Amino acid sequence: MKLLIVEDQPKTGHYLRQGLAEAGFTTELVADGTSGQHLALTGDYDLLILDVMLPGRDGWQILQAVRSAGLDIPVLFLTARDAVEDRVHGLELGADDYLVKPFAFSELLARVRTLLRRGSSTPQDTLLQLADLSLDLIRRRVERSGQRIDLTAKEFALLELLLRRQGEVLPKTLIASQVWDMNFDSDTNIIEVAIRRLRLKVDDHFPNKLIHTVRGMGYVLEERFT
């Protein structure tokens, strides 16, 4: 799942990105309200984490723009403004939750997972499947043929991308930008190594292989019948 963080304090932003990445989430971080509002309205995110006091446009304005556009994406305010009036104002504008700084990351993570679970209209929204392979986005659990498979955070994000785009050939440039948030460098083999490790866990012990290489183009997750 992909989260947008709008936070102008570099230390806090880095802390959030690192912690959420370790928890298996893909994140995008911007430090001003103008860019944050643009991405919130045009991007494809599962949840927004907003500060209130931001350069450009503040968090209140971003939330108003999001709700005026008819977007029902979950929004969590994360701010130092701890007055009851501020909390009430944020919730009345349409925020789904409000957490005051300083905060415990474990509490933030629990609130994020609760909002994502609440925001899913059906259980199927949080469960990605292909053949006997399943990935539960909320429980962060992967199974194949009923056997649990333990993945690292990056492996989980990579498999999530492949499952969401199953049947599509994904070039390395897209995988690099979506999973590692980086521009692809042809001199690095980071994607090949990640695919190899994912195959070892997801495919090697099962007769029906799901991850396939399309030479010169990229990788595709699909069920093939021979």
C-alpha positions as CSV (number, residue, x, y, z in Angstrom):
1,M,0.0,0.0,0.0
2,K,1.2,3.5,-0.8
3,L,1.1,6.4,1.7
4,L,1.6,10.1,1.1
5,I,3.3,12.0,3.9
6,V,3.2,15.8,3.9
7,E,5.6,16.9,6.6
8,D,8.0,19.9,6.5
9,Q,10.3,18.9,9.3
10,P,13.1,16.8,7.7
11,K,13.9,14.8,10.8
12,T,10.2,13.8,11.3
13,G,9.7,13.1,7.6
14,H,12.8,10.8,7.5
15,Y,11.6,9.0,10.7
16,L,8.2,8.4,9.3
17,R,9.5,7.1,5.9
18,Q,12.0,4.8,7.5
19,G,9.6,3.4,10.0
20,L,6.7,2.9,7.5
21,A,9.1,1.3,5.0
22,E,10.3,-1.2,7.6
23,A,6.6,-2.0,8.2
24,G,6.2,-2.8,4.6
25,F,4.6,0.3,3.2
26,T,5.6,2.3,0.1
27,T,5.7,6.1,0.9
28,E,6.1,9.4,-0.8
29,L,7.3,12.4,1.2
30,V,6.8,16.1,0.3
31,A,7.7,19.0,2.5
32,D,5.3,21.7,1.4
33,G,1.6,22.0,1.2
34,T,1.3,23.0,-2.4
35,S,3.1,19.9,-3.7
36,G,1.2,17.8,-1.1
37,Q,-2.2,19.0,-2.3
38,H,-1.2,18.4,-6.0
39,L,-0.1,14.8,-5.3
40,A,-3.1,14.1,-3.0
41,L,-5.4,15.1,-5.8
42,T,-3.6,13.5,-8.7
43,G,-1.8,10.5,-7.2
44,D,-3.0,7.1,-6.3
45,Y,-2.6,6.7,-2.5
46,D,-4.2,4.5,0.1
47,L,-3.8,7.0,3.0
48,L,-2.6,10.6,3.6
49,I,-0.6,11.7,6.7
50,L,-0.8,15.5,7.0
51,D,0.9,18.0,9.2
52,V,-1.2,21.2,9.7
53,M,1.4,23.9,9.7
54,L,3.0,23.7,6.3
55,P,4.6,26.2,3.8
56,G,2.4,27.0,0.8
57,R,-0.9,25.5,1.8
58,D,-1.7,24.2,5.3
59,G,-3.1,20.8,6.2
60,W,-6.6,22.2,6.7
61,Q,-6.6,23.5,3.1
62,I,-5.3,20.2,1.7
63,L,-8.0,18.2,3.4
64,Q,-10.7,20.6,2.2
65,A,-9.4,20.2,-1.4
66,V,-9.3,16.4,-1.1
67,R,-12.9,16.2,0.3
68,S,-14.2,18.8,-2.2
69,A,-12.8,16.6,-5.0
70,G,-14.9,13.8,-3.7
71,L,-12.0,11.7,-2.6
72,D,-12.7,9.4,0.4
73,I,-9.1,8.4,1.0
74,P,-8.3,8.0,4.7
75,V,-6.6,11.1,6.2
76,L,-4.5,11.2,9.4
77,F,-3.4,14.5,10.9
78,L,0.0,14.3,12.6
79,T,0.7,17.7,14.2
80,A,2.0,19.6,17.2
81,R,-1.3,21.5,17.4
82,D,-2.8,19.8,20.5
83,A,-5.7,22.1,21.4
84,V,-9.1,20.5,21.6
85,E,-10.4,23.1,19.2
86,D,-7.8,22.0,16.6
87,R,-8.6,18.3,16.9
88,V,-12.3,19.1,16.6
89,H,-11.7,21.3,13.6
90,G,-9.7,18.7,11.8
91,L,-12.2,16.0,12.4
92,E,-15.1,18.2,11.3
93,L,-13.3,19.0,8.1
94,G,-13.2,15.3,7.3
95,A,-10.1,13.9,8.8
96,D,-10.4,10.2,9.9
97,D,-7.9,10.5,12.8
98,Y,-5.8,13.1,14.6
99,L,-2.5,12.3,16.4
100,V,-0.5,14.9,18.3
101,K,3.3,15.2,18.3
102,P,5.4,14.0,20.0
103,F,4.1,10.5,19.2
104,A,5.0,6.8,19.6
105,F,5.6,5.2,16.3
106,S,3.9,2.0,17.4
107,E,0.7,4.0,18.0
108,L,1.0,5.7,14.6
109,L,1.4,2.4,12.9
110,A,-1.6,0.9,14.7
111,R,-3.7,3.9,13.7
112,V,-2.5,3.7,10.1
113,R,-3.4,0.0,9.9
114,T,-6.8,0.6,11.5
115,L,-7.6,3.4,9.0
116,L,-6.6,1.2,6.1
117,R,-8.7,-1.7,7.3
118,R,-11.7,0.7,7.9
119,G,-11.2,2.3,4.5
120,S,-11.5,-1.0,2.6
121,S,-15.1,-1.5,1.5
122,T,-14.7,-5.3,1.3
123,P,-12.3,-7.9,2.6
124,Q,-11.2,-8.5,-1.0
125,D,-9.7,-5.0,-1.1
126,T,-7.0,-6.1,1.3
127,L,-6.3,-9.5,-0.2
128,L,-4.4,-9.9,-3.4
129,Q,-4.4,-13.4,-5.0
130,L,-3.1,-15.4,-8.0
131,A,-3.6,-19.1,-8.2
132,D,-2.6,-20.5,-4.8
133,L,-0.6,-17.4,-3.8
134,S,-2.2,-14.8,-1.5
135,L,-1.0,-11.5,0.1
136,D,-2.9,-9.9,2.9
137,L,-2.2,-6.2,3.0
138,I,-3.4,-5.6,6.5
139,R,-2.0,-8.6,8.3
140,R,1.2,-8.3,6.2
141,R,1.0,-12.1,5.5
142,V,1.9,-14.1,2.4
143,E,0.8,-17.7,1.9
144,R,1.2,-20.2,-0.9
145,S,-0.8,-23.4,-0.9
146,G,-1.6,-22.7,2.7
147,Q,2.1,-22.3,3.7
148,R,3.2,-19.1,5.3
149,I,6.0,-17.3,3.5
150,D,8.1,-14.8,5.4
151,L,9.2,-11.8,3.3
152,T,11.3,-8.7,4.0
153,A,9.6,-5.3,3.7
154,K,11.0,-4.7,0.2
155,E,10.1,-8.2,-0.9
156,F,6.6,-7.7,0.3
157,A,6.3,-4.4,-1.6
158,L,7.7,-6.0,-4.7
159,L,5.3,-8.9,-4.6
160,E,2.4,-6.5,-3.9
161,L,3.3,-4.5,-7.0
162,L,3.5,-7.7,-9.1
163,L,0.2,-8.9,-7.8
164,R,-1.6,-5.6,-8.4
165,R,-0.3,-5.6,-11.9
166,Q,-0.5,-9.3,-12.6
167,G,-0.4,-10.2,-16.2
168,E,1.5,-7.0,-17.1
169,V,5.2,-7.0,-18.0
170,L,6.7,-4.5,-15.6
171,P,10.0,-2.9,-16.7
172,K,12.8,-2.4,-14.3
173,T,12.4,1.4,-14.4
174,L,8.8,1.1,-13.0
175,I,9.8,-1.4,-10.4
176,A,12.7,0.8,-9.2
177,S,10.5,3.9,-8.9
178,Q,7.5,2.1,-7.2
179,V,9.4,-0.1,-4.8
180,W,12.7,1.7,-4.2
181,D,11.5,5.2,-5.0
182,M,14.6,5.7,-7.1
183,N,15.6,6.1,-10.8
184,F,16.8,2.9,-12.3
185,D,20.5,2.6,-12.9
186,S,21.5,0.0,-15.4
187,D,24.8,-0.5,-13.6
188,T,23.0,-1.9,-10.5
189,N,21.6,-5.4,-10.1
190,I,19.4,-4.6,-7.1
191,I,16.2,-5.6,-9.0
192,E,17.6,-8.8,-10.3
193,V,18.8,-9.8,-6.8
194,A,15.4,-8.9,-5.3
195,I,13.5,-10.9,-7.9
196,R,15.9,-13.9,-7.4
197,R,15.3,-13.8,-3.6
198,L,11.5,-13.5,-4.1
199,R,11.5,-16.4,-6.5
200,L,13.4,-18.5,-4.0
201,K,10.7,-18.0,-1.5
202,V,7.6,-17.8,-3.6
203,D,8.3,-20.2,-6.6
204,D,11.2,-22.5,-6.0
205,H,9.4,-25.0,-3.7
206,F,6.3,-25.1,-5.9
207,P,5.8,-26.9,-9.2
208,N,3.8,-24.0,-10.8
209,K,6.0,-21.0,-11.3
210,L,4.4,-17.6,-11.2
211,I,7.3,-15.1,-11.6
212,H,8.5,-14.9,-15.2
213,T,11.3,-13.0,-16.9
214,V,10.5,-11.4,-20.3
215,R,13.9,-10.8,-21.8
216,G,14.7,-7.2,-22.6
217,M,11.4,-6.0,-21.2
218,G,11.1,-6.9,-17.5
219,Y,9.1,-9.2,-15.2
220,V,5.5,-10.5,-15.1
221,L,3.5,-12.4,-12.5
222,E,1.1,-14.7,-14.1
223,E,-0.1,-18.3,-14.1
224,R,1.1,-20.2,-17.2
225,F,-0.3,-23.6,-18.3
226,T,1.9,-25.9,-20.3
